Structures are given as structure tokens and as C-alpha cells.
Amino acid sequence: MTLSSRRPPVVARLAAFWKQQFLSRRPTILWLGLLLLATVVFYWRILLTRQFSLLTDSEGVSQSYSWLRFWVVSIRHGTLPLWDPYTLAGHSFAGEMQTAAFYPLHLLLAIFPLNRHGLLSPNLYHCWFAFTHFLGACFMFALARELKLTRFAAFLAGICFSLGGFVGRVPWPHMFESSIWLPLLFLFFLRAISALETRRAVLHSAIAGLMLGLSILAGGMHVVILQVLVVLSAGAYHAFAGESRAAWRRALLATAVLLIVGFAAGAVQLLPSMEYSQQAIRFLGRAGALPAAETIPYQDLSDALWPNGFVAMLIPQAFNGVAGSGEVINPYLGVFPLLLAVLGINGNWTHRWVRYLTLLAIAGLLYSLGAFSLLHGVLYAIVPRLWMAREPARALYVVDFAAAILVGFGLDSLVSPAFRLRASTTLNRILAGIVIACGAGFLVPALYGKPELNLWVSFSILLIFLSYALFLYVARGNTGRAARLLVVALVLFDLSAFDWTARNLLDLSRTGVNHLDRLLSTRGAVAFLQSRPGLFRVEVGTDPKPNIADSFAIQTTSAAGVTAPIDFVRLRVHPQLLNVRYRLAPAASAEPGALYQDAGWKVYEKSNALPRAWLVHAAIVEPSPERALAQIESPGFDPAQTAVLDDLAPLEPPLQGAAESVTFLAFEPNHMEVDVVTASKGMLVISEMVYPGWYAAVNGQPARIHRADAGLRGIALPAGQSRVTLRYAPRSVYMGGALTLLAFLAVGVAWSGAAPHAAKRTALDS
């Protein structure tokens, strides 16, 4: 036997296998490239010009944009962004989930330098926005391929999911960053429940759990709850459809592993958020406020889709664009995709997952009706903590998820050789009737001038005409490149027309307020404040408040989120206790005596502010924070001389004429150091909010942090010179971090061990 006739070694077979895998995936890589191109074209306003921006509204600038700046600066300085010293007189940045303090993909943003204003470049922010949507499209492409759809159908499903509907229109980054992970989560869950080997089922379930963990780390808890409901319903559906004990066991195993790994993977965010919810108040707008851990009353869950909102799935601006109450995200995926979704259901009803996705979409629509829907009320009553997904209308997320996949099924049905459209078919009669009705909608106002037709409604009618014409064109056998190009062009044209996430800066300058410009207009006042000596806080005396705190590292009593620590809420009416020395006000303020003034802003000094830390030698013991606040507000009480403490502390009267001093040696987000000189035993009161996870040491020895003056930190000191060190090292973060790291490492090791084994087995079999 010659050498050449011998069987090649395993290494050569593995190399050949991976080369074959790469070559076989070249078409997929091409389609992903086309998805990238489609994303760039779709977001041409913010990517290819400087005339439009996402950063114009108050909420977007003061929340995600400013939070990202604080996050990036912290990371680049080698500091974990755990505690935010600049907002709400200091509060937990990691505990407020929307800040996405542990979302790993944000590390990409830390690579790029800040702009000349010390902020994130708006262009970088826009690129990140588009990149996230591109990832969402890729993930949906992968799921569609897993369901055996063609690449073109998967491509269209990705576009519809990520550029239309909920994901394409939700304005809050933490929400759409969480939203994009559901396709991958569902993909691996499907693999888990269909795996023949228990080991592979567990591995795929664990990978799906990591996807859920990433969704948690992105900060969109409302979205996470909906994703868990999708998993639970899909597992139950698989078990019932399987009609065997094995199907039940596999579904239960896959669901349990997914949820356990998902919790562990997101634990570094979940545990601090659970801790924070016990210490904070949630603001509910007109409904008021209540403790963050308390169940939201049913009557306050009022943001819901109205029944007429169903029409918005076909005509987005029907009923003047009012589809519901509160924060309702338009579920519109486009006219032609809606037709394809109907075709997908009609032509693939025997497919088990088409049936599930149809039921999921119907259930999501019913739930999104809120108080109109029995389903919403029953689930609110029986599903633990479902009230955390406060807005029922956000269930439109799962509707659009299901519909995007059904679009892919519909496209494959439409272009298949088996599809035949006859003039007499029920479907064609219905579509023709809709087109005729739309034609009448055009013709009647044109002839009689009444009723007046909204321009956007007119545009939707035009899209209905075009969609029907394209449907007929493809249904008659035109399925080549020209037809595909027309399909993609019409869908992008349709979705782009109703995409109003970016604002025209020129129009805004004439008719509204650009809140990024408003933030930048504070730079002069900020420079003045930064030149002032010592530690102090600033009160921002205008609404909406520009977030100079996280944007320019100015310590304030302001915030941009929907929660606030309970202790801060109690003390905010006593700014002197919070070391508020300055107030920032608009230049139009009529109050005299400004220390600084420019074209936009004035800065005033407040004379009654206490320092950041001071010494007292007398105390009143009052464990109740509410009664402690009453003591502070009693006539004649002087917080500079007496502290209200939660427990006894060894204090001595001050020595007459003895010199005492308090000097800050270091003040950092998670650490501070104070040098104190006192002639007798005293209490150091620091104007920082008391919060779990802060630890104190006096001369290197652990010391208790008392609740002083209803929410500040108090530390008992001996006579003489003391070095007081405080550090923020929350157990919730470190325990959660250990769980998260363990989850990702364990699943990564399991996957890396399984992948070569599978490749080797495939190569040997070949």
C-alpha cells in the first residue's frame, strides 16, 4: 500500500472539516454582509449625515447618554462603576438596573476617546445604536435558519425584527439592547428540547441561559420578564405537543437549566438591583410613588394598547397615530411583511412552531390590551412579580418577535413552486377587496374634499397598493433577483418612512429644544463650579434638569432615573444637610445676586450649607428614620452641634478651646479617606447617603456606620487624630459577580469541550 493511499490522519481530517465549514458558510457570511448594508442604508440619517440625531430629547440625553459617559470614564480609570457620587447625593449606580452597569458589550465604547467636550461622541453613540440593531438582525437570521427557512427569508425576518416593530422603535437603549437576545435564546432552547442526548440538551439550555443573562445585564427587566414568559410557554407547548413523558422531562430539564443559568449569568446585576429595590422609591408619574419592592396596584398599570391600536399594524397613523395610553410602541412591521405573516400562518399551519408563534402573537396582543383583557388580569394575579413589567403594551415585543419569524415562513411559501394564486381564491378576493376599499378611500376625498385624509394614512394606502402589486408579481412565478430586490426595497422603504427615532436638527432648532445643546450650554457654568474649592453639591433649579452630574462630574442632588433612595427622598427638603452650596438656574431667573452668569445659566451660592463632613459631640437616639426627621425639623435643632442617631454611641462634650478639624484626603466614587482631629470622643457626620455595602475603618480597625440625621453616615471616633477610610464593596455585587463569572466560565468550558468532540466525530464519519 502506498503512502498516498493511506487514510489521512485525524488532524488533516479536522483541518479539512473546518475548511469545509468555512466554505459552506460563505453564503451566510454574504447575507450577514447584506444585513449590515441594509442597516446602514436604513439608518442613513444618523450614519451618513450630521443633520439628524437621536440625542435631542431630555430623557435620552440625561439618562442613557450621560450614564454611558460616566460608565466609560469609570472603566477607563480602572474603577468599577458601582457607586455614582454625582447624582442624588450619591447612590448605587449598579443597583439601578437601567444603567446596565455590567453589560459587557459596552466595553467596546470604552475603546474610543471622548470628544472635545469630555462626552461620548454623538457619532459613536449613533454607530453603537445601529450596530446593536445589526446584531439583533443577525440573531434573528440565525433563528430563522435554525427553523429551516431559506437565507433570503431569514434575511427578511432579521430586518423586520430589528428595524421594525418594538425593537426598531423603542427609544430606550437598555430596552432594545435586552430585546436583541431573544432570538438566540429561543434558538438554543429549541436545540435543547429537541436534543436526543441529555448532555447536549443541558449544554444548549445553558447557552440559552447565557443569552438570558446578557439580556439581564443589558438592563431591560421588562423585556427579560417577557422573554422568560416566552421560554415557559414554549416549554409547555413542546411538552403538550410531544404527548410523551420524554417530551415533558426534556422540556422541564431545558427550562430549569435555562432559568438557573440565566439567573446566575445575570446575578451581578440582579442581586444589587434586588438590594436597591429594598432601599428605593419608584416614581409612577401621575400615580405617585411607592417603594420599589412593593407590588404596583393593578389600576396603575394603565399604559396599554387600545383596541383601535390593532389597525396600527396596517396603518401606523390611523386615529391620528394614537394607538393606546402611555408608552405604547407601535407594532408596525410593514404592509408587505404583514401579508407575508398571514401567508406564513396559512401555508405552514402544520408546522408545530408556526402554530406556537401564532398563539404567542395572539396572546401578546391580548395581554397588551391591559385592563381591556381578561388574560392580562389573570396573569397579573397569578404570575409572581409580573407587575415589574409595568406597561402591558410592551408585550407587543413578543408579538413582533413571533410575527418576524412568520414573515420568513410566509416568504418561503410565496416563492415556493407549489404556491399558486388564482383569481377565485379566498385570499385573493380578500386582498382585492382591501385594495378596492383603499382606492375608494383615495377617490372619495379627491372628489368631494371630505373626509380629510391624513397624509400619512394616504401614504399607507399607497403602500397597500404597492404591496398587493408586488404580491401578485411574485405569486405569478417571478422569484429571481429582481423580485428579491423589490421585496427588500419595499420593506425598507416602508419601515424607514415610519421610523422617527432620529430628529431633524434644523427643524428642531426652529420649533423645539435640542437637549444635547442645552446640556452643552452649561459648560461655562460647569467650568465655574469646577473652579470652586472644596467638596460641595449643586442644586439644579430647572425642569427638565440637564444631567451635569454624570456628564461633567459635578456632584448634585439631581437624577435622571425613575427611582431614588428613600433616605434621599426624606432629606432632599433639607439641602443644607446635603452640602448644597450652589444652585444652577436658567439665565432668565429674576433672582439677584448670581455669582456667575452667561447667556444660558446663572449660579447662586447658598449660605446655609453644612460642609461635606463635620464633628458633633451630642446625639439624640431615634431608630426610626421618620421620627429622626421630625427631630431635625423641630424648632431650635442644630445639626452642626447634635446628631440624631439610630443607636447609642460613646460621645463626650467638646473641650473648651480645643482645635478640631476634618480634612478629606481622598474622594473617589467607591472610596474616600478623611483625616480627623478631635480633642474628645465625637461623631463624624458625613453628608453621604447611608447605604448597604459601605464599610468604614478608623485607624485601620473596622467601625460601624450609624444612620445619622435620618439618612447620612455617622462614625464614632476616639479622641486624638484619626484616619477614617470608607469603601464601597457591596456583597451583592461580589456574590453576584462570582455567580456570573462562574456561569460564563462553566458554560464556556463545557462548550469548548463539546465543540471539538463534535467536529472530530463529524470528520471521522466523513
N, C-alpha and C positions, 0 to 999 in steps of 0.2 A: 504494500500500500504506500503510495507516495505521500509526501508531506502535505501536498495541496489537497489531497482527498480526505485528510483527517478532519474531524469535527472541530470547528473553531472553538477556542477557549471561551469560558463564560464571560470574561472581561470584554472580549471582542463582541460577543452577542449583546451584552448590556450596552456597549457603545453604539452598536447598530440599532438597538431598540430606541435609545434616546434620540438618535439622529432621525429615525423614522417618526418618532413622536413630534419632533420639531417640524419636519416636513409636512406631516399630516395636519399640523395646526397653523400652517401658513395662511390658509383661507380665513381661519378665525382671527388671526392677527390683522389681516386686511380689514375684516369687518369692524374690529375694535378701532382701527385707524379711522374708518369711516364714521364711527360713533364720535370720535374725538373731533373730526371735521364738522360733523353735524352740530356738536355742542358749541364749537367756536362760531359757526355761522349763526346759530340761534341766539347766542349772547354777543352778537356783533356790536351792540350799543356800548357795552361796558368793556369789551376786549379790544375793539378795533378803533374806538374813538375816545375822546375825552369830554364828549358833550353830554354824557349820561352818567348817572351814579346811583348806587344802592345806598349810599351814605348821605341821606338827606333828611330822614325823619328823626325825631328826637329819640325814640326807643332804640332804633338800630345803632345810632352813634353813641348814646350813653350806656348801652348795655354791651352787646357783643363786640363792637369795635374797640371800646375803651377797655373792656375786660381782657380782650386778646392782647392789647398793648401791655397791660400790667403783667399778664401771663408770660409774654415773650421776654420782657425786661427781667423778670424774676429768673427765668430759666437761663438767660444769657449771663446773669450774675451768679449762677450756681446756687440759687435759692429755690427750694420747692415753694410754689405759690399756695401756701396753706392758710396764711392769715393776711388779710388786707387791712393795713393800718390807716388807709386813706379814706375809707367810707364808713359811715355810721359810727364814728368814734372808735373804729376798729371792730372788725367782725370776721367770722370764719369764711374765707374765700372757698375753701374746699367743701364746706357744708352746704353752701347754696348751689344746688345741683346744676342750675342753668349755666354757671360759669365754666363747666366742663374742665375742671382743674387737672384732670388726669387723662384727657383724651390724647392718645399717643400720636395721632396724625398731625396734631398742632405743632409737633416738633419741627415739621417742615417749615413752618413760618418763622421759627427762631433762627433759621439759616440766613435769612435776609436781613440786611441792616434797616434801621429805622430811617424815616425821611428827615428832611431838614428841620421839621417841626418837632422831632422826637416822637413821632407817631408811626404806626404802621402805614405804609404807602397805600392809598386807596386803590391803586392799580394792582398791588399784591392781593389786597382783600378781594377785588373783583376776580382775579385769576383763581384764588382759592375757592370762591363761590362756584365758578364754572367747573373747576377740577372736581369738586365734590359731586356735582351733578353728573359729570362724566363717569365717575366711579359708580354712581347709582345706576346709570345706564348699562355699564359693563356687568354689574352684578345681576341685573335683570336679564341681560343677554345670556349669562351663564345658566340661570334658572330655566329660561326658555329652551335652551339646548338640552338641558337635563330632561325636560319633558318631551324631547324628540321633535321639537319644532325645527324648521329649516333655519339657516343662518339669516336669511332675509326677514323671516317672521320674528326671529329673536331680536334682530336689529330694530324693527319697528316697535316691538314690545318695550325694549330699553328706552327708546325715545319717548314713548307715551308715558311710561312710569316716571322717568326722571325729569322730563321737560314740561310735562303737563300735569294736570290734577293737583293733588295735595302737595307732592314733593316739589313740583315746579313752582308753586305759588306761595308756599308757607314762608313768611318773611323772617322767621327767627332761625338763625344758623344752628342752634343746638337741636332744633326740631328736625330740620332736613338732614343734618349730619347723623342723627339717630335713625332717620327714616330709611336711609340707603342700605342698611344692613339686612333688612327683612328678606330680600331675595336669596342672599347667601345662606341665611339662617334656614329658610324653607328648603333650599336645595339639599343641604346636608341632613336635614330632618327627613326628607324623602328617602335619601340613601339609607338612613339608619333604619327606618321602619320597613324597608324592602330588602335589607341585607339578609343573606342566608346564614352567615356566621355571627354569633353573639359578639365576638371580639370586634368585628368590623362595625356592627350596629352601635356598640359602645363608643368606638372611635369617632364615627360620623356624628353621633349625638353630642359628643364632647366638642367637636369642632363647631357644630351649630351653637353650642353653649358659649363658645368664644365670640361668635358673632353677636349673640345677645349681650355678652359682656361689653363689647365695643359700643353697642348701641347705648348701654347704660353709661359708659364713660363719656359719651358724646353729650350727655346731659338732658336728653328729652324723655323724661319719665313718663309723660303721657303716651308717647309713641311706644315706649317699652311695654307698658301695660297692654296696649293693643296687640303688640307682637306676641306677648305671652298668650293672649286670648286666641290668636291665630294658631299657635302651636297646640294649645289644649283642644281646640275644635278639630284641627287636622288629625291629631292623635285619636280622638274619639271617633271621628268619621272613618279612619282607617280600620279601627277595631271593629266597628259595626259592619262595615263593608266586607271585612275579611271573613266574618261569620265563623271564626275558629278561635280556640283558646290560644293558639300560637300567635295569631294577629293581636289579640288582647295583650298577651305578655310582651310582645315586641313593642307595641305602642306605649305600654306603661313604662317599660325599661327606657325607651328612647326619650320619652317626655321627662322622666325623672332625672336621667343623666343630664339632659339639656338644661333643665332648670337649676340643678345643683351646680353644674359647671358655670352656667350663666351668672348665678349669684356670686360664686367665688371670683369669677373673672371681673365682675363689676364691684366687688366688695370694697375696694379702695375708695370708690365714690359713694356706695350705698351706706356704709357704716357711718362716715362723717355726716351724711345727709340725714340719717335716722337720728343721730345725736343732735344735729342742728334743729330738727323739727320739734324737739322737746324744749328748745330754748327760744323759739321764734314765733312771730305772728305773721299770718298770711293775710294780705290785703285783697279783698274781693270786689273792689270797685264800689258800685252803689250799694252792694250788700253789706259793706263794712269790713271788719277784720275779725279774725278768730285765731286761736292757737293753731300753729301749722300741723300739729299732730291730731287735731280734732276733726271728726267727720264733718264734711261740708253738708249742711242741710239740703234736702232734695230741692226745695224751692229756689235755692241759689244756683243750681246747675241750669242756668237759663240760656246759655249760648247753644242754640240748636238750629238745625235746618228746618225751614218751613216747608209744608207740602208743595207749595209752588216752586220750591227750590229744585225739584226734580226736573223742571223744564230747563234749568240752567245747564243740565248735562248735554242739551242740544243747542240752546240759545243762551249763552252766558249772561247777556244783558237784558233778558226777559224781566218784566216787572221792575224796570229801571235798575237792574243789577242787584236788587235786594233779595237775597236767597234765604235769609234767616236772621236771627237775632244774635248780636255779639260777634265773636270771632269765627265766622263761617268761611272756610276756604272753599272756593269754587271747585267742584269736582270735574270740571270740563276737561276731557281728553281729546276733543276734536270731533267733528261730524263724521268724517270717514272712519276713524277708529271706533266710534260708537256703532256704526253699521257693521264693522268687522267683528266687534264683540258679540253682537246679535248673531251673526253668521257662525261665529265660533261655538256658541251655545247650540244653535240649531243643527250644525253639521257634525258635532262631536259629543252629543249628549251621552253616548255610550262610554266615553272616556271617563273613568272614575274621578279624576281630578278636575275635569271640566264641570262635572256635577257639583263637586265640593266648592270650586271657585264661584260658581253661580250662586250657590246657597250662601257663601261667605259675603258676596256682594249684596245680596238681598238683606241679610242680617245686618250688615253695616249700614245700609240705607235706613232700615227701620230703627236701629239704635240712634242714628244721627238725628232723628226727629225729636229726641229728648222727651219732654213731657207729653208730646202727642203720642208717644209709643209705649205700649204695654211692655215690650221687650226691654226698653231702657229702664223702666221702673223695677221690673223683676230682677234684672241683673244688678242694679244698684243695691237692691235689698239683700241679695244672696252672695254676691262675689266680694270677698274681703278686699277692702281698700280700693275698690274700683272708683270711688269718689275722687281719688287722686288724679284720675284722668278727667279733669273737671268739665271740660267742654264736650258735650255729646257729639257735636258736629265734627270733631276730629276723627270720628270713626269713618269719615269719608276717606281717610288714608287707606284702610283695608279695602274699601270699595274700589279705589283706583288701582291698588295692587292687584286685586283679582281681575279687574277689567283689562289691565295692560296685558296680562297673560292671555286672556280670552281674545284680545286683539290679534295676538300671534296665531292662535288656533284658527281664527276667522280668516286671516290672510292665507294660511296654508290651504284652507278649504276652498277659498275663492280661486286660487291659482291652480288647484289640482285638476287634472284632466277629467276627473269624474264629475266636476261641478258643471251643471247645465242650467241656464236660466231661460225659462220660457215665459212668453208674454202672459200666459194664463196662470202662472204660479201665484200662490197666495202672497209670497214675499214681494214679487214684482208689482202686484196690484196695490199692496200697501205702500210701497215706496213711490209708485207713480201717483197715488192719492196724496201723499205728503207733498210731493213736488207741485202738484196742481194747486193744493191749498196754499203753498208758499207763493206760487205765481199769482193767485188771487190777492194775497197779502201785499204784493207789489202793485198790482194793477188797480185795485180799488182806491188807495190813496193817490195814485197817479192821476186818476180820472176825476175824483171828487174832492181831493185835498183833505179828506177826513177818512178815518182817524189818522193823526200824525204818526209817522213811523220813525222810531228811533234809528239813527244812522247805524248803530252797531247791530241792531236787530236786522236791518236791511243787509248788512254785511253777512250776518249769519245765514240769511235766506240765500244769498249768493253762494255761500259755501255749501249749502244743501244742494243747490243746482249742480255745482261742480262735483260734489261727491257722488251724486247719482250718475252723472255723465261718466265719471271715472269708473264707477262700479260697473256700468254697462260695458264700457270699453274692455275692462279686464275680464268680465264674465264671458265675453264672446271669444275668449282664447288669446287675447293679447297679454302675454305674461313675460315678455322679454325685458331687456334692459330699459327700453324706453318706458314701458309701463311701470317698472320698478322706480325709475327716476321720477315719474309723475306722482306716484304714491307718496314717496318721501317728500317731494317738493310741496305737495298739497298739505300734508300733515304738518310740516314745519311752518309753512305759510299760515296755516290755521292757528296753531298753538302760539306762534310768535305774535300774531295780531292781538291776541288777548293776554299777552304777557306784559304786565305793567309793573314788574318788580323794580325796574330802573326808571328814574325820573329824569326828564329833560332839564338840564341845569339852566338853560336860557329861559325857558318858560317859568321855572321855579323862581328865578331872580325877579321876575315881573309880578308874580302872583302869590308867592309864599315865602317861607323861611327855609333856608338851607342850614340845617342844624350842625353840619360839619363846619361850615363857615362860621356859624355862631360860636362853636367851640374854639375855633382858631382865633376868633376875635378877642378871646380872653387872654391871649399871650402876654400883652402888656401888663395887665393886672397880675397875672401869674408871676411874671418876672419881678414885679414889685414885691409880691408876697414872699417869693423865694429869697429876696434880699434882706428880709426882716430877721433879726436874731432870735435864737431860742426855739423851743418847741411850742406850737400853738395849733389851733384848729380854726377853720374858716366856715362861716355860715353862708350858704348861697341863697340869697334873698330874692329869688325869682322862680317862676314856673313856666315851662319845664326847665329843670336845673341842668346846665351843662356839666358833664362829668369831668371837672378839672382834677378830681381826686385820682382816678386811675389813669387819666390821660397825661397829667403833668406832675404826679406825685405830690399833690397838695392835700394835706390832711383836713378832712371836712366832716361835717355831720350829715352830709347828703348821701344818697344812694340811688341806684337805678333799677334795682330788682323789685319784686313783688312781695318780699319778706323783709323782716327786720327783727333783731333780737329783742325779746320782751324787756330786758333791762334797759336797753337804749330807748325804747318807746316810752318807758316811765320817766327817764331822765332828760329827754330832749326838750322838755319845757323849762329846764334849768341849765341853760347854756353856760353859765358861769362855772358849774361843776365840770363841764366837759371841755374846759380850757379853750372856749371860743373867744378868741381875741379880736378877730376881724370879721367883717361882713362884706360880701361881694354883692353889689346891686347894679341894675342897669343904669346907664348914664342918665336916663330920663328921671331917675329918682329925685324928688324935690328936697330931700333931707340935706341940710347943710353940714359942713364940717368934714368933707371927704379928705382922706389922706392922699388919695391918688385918684386921678380921673383921666380918661381918654375918651375917644369918640363913642365907645360902646359901653364902658363899665366905670363904676366907682368903687373904691374900697374905703370902708369906715372902720374905725377902731372902737372896740367895746371895752369900757374902762373897768368893768367889774369881774373880768375873767380871773379865775384862780389859775395858778401855774399848773404845769403838767403833773407835778408831784409836790406834796407838802407834808409837814410833820404836825401831828396833834398829840396832846398828852391827856386828853379826856375823851370818854366814849360813853355812848348810850347803847345798851344791848337791846336789839329788837330783831328777832329772827325773821319776821315777816317782811318781805320787800315792800308790800303795800303800806304797812304801818310805819316802816322806816321812812318811806317817802313823806308820810304825814308828819313825822318828826322834823324832817328837813324843812317842811313848809310851815312849821309852827312859828309864831312871832318870836323874834329875838334869837333864833337859832343861827349860829355862825359856823359854817362847815370848815372854816380855816382854823378854828380852835377846837372843835369837837367833831368826832366821827360817830355815825350810827353803825354799829357792827352787828353781825349775825351771831356773835358769841363773845364770851369774856376774853380779854387779852390783858397781860400784865403791863399796865401803864403807870407812870409816875409823873407828878406835877413837874413842869419845867423849872430849871434852876434860874433864879433871877439874874439877868445879865449875861447868861451863858450864850455863847455863839453856837448857832446851829445852821446847817447847810444841806442842800440837796443838789447834787450835780449829776447830770446824765453823761455817762462816758460812752455809751453806745445806744443807738436806737435803730433797730432793723426790723423788718416785718415779723420775723419769728423769734427775735431775741432782743433783749435790752439789758443794760447794765447801769446801775446807779450807785454813786458814792454818797454816803450819808454820814453826817457828823451830828450827834445829839448828846447833850450832857446828862440826860436821864432817859429811862425807858420810854419809848414813844411808839407811835403807829405811823408808818409811812403810807399815805394815801396816794395812789397813783391814778390819775384820770385816764384810765384804760378800762374797758368793759371786762368784768369778770366773766370767765367762760371756761368750761371743762377743757383740759388739755394744756393749760398754762401751769408751769411749775416754777417755784421760787426757791432760791438758796440765799442764805445770809452767811457771808464769810465761808462759803463752801458747804454749809450744812443745810439740808432741806428745811424749808419753812412753809408754814401754812399760809395760803392766800385767803383772807377773810373777804366776805362781801361787805364793802364799806359804802355807806351813803346810798343804799338801795341798788347798787349795781357796779360800783367801782372796786378796785383791788386795794386791799389793806394788808400790810405786812408788819408784824410786831418786830421791834428792833431793840437790842440792848443798848445801854449807854456806851458812848465812845464812837469810834469810826467803824462803819460797816460797809461792806461791798455787797450790794443786792443784785442778784442776777435772776432774770426771768427768761424762760424759753418756752416756746410753743411746740410741744411734742405730743400731739393727741394720740392716745392709744387706738382710737377708732381708725385713724389713718394708717398707723403702723401695722395693726392687726389686719386691716383690710388690704393694705399693700402686700403683706405676706401671703394672704389668700389669693390675691390677684396674680402675683408673681408665680406662685405655686401652680395655679390653674394653667397659665400660659406655658410654663416650662413643662409641666406634666403632659399636656396635650401635644406640645411641640415634640417632645421626646418620643411619645407614642406614635405620632405621625411619621417622624423621621425614621423610626424603626420599621414601620409598616410599608412605607413607600418603596424602599429598595427591595424589600422582600417581594412585593407585588411585581415590581419591574423585573426582578430576576426570574420569577416564576413565569411571567409572560414571555420573557426572552427564551427561556428553556423550552417552553411549549411551542414556540415558533420554530 
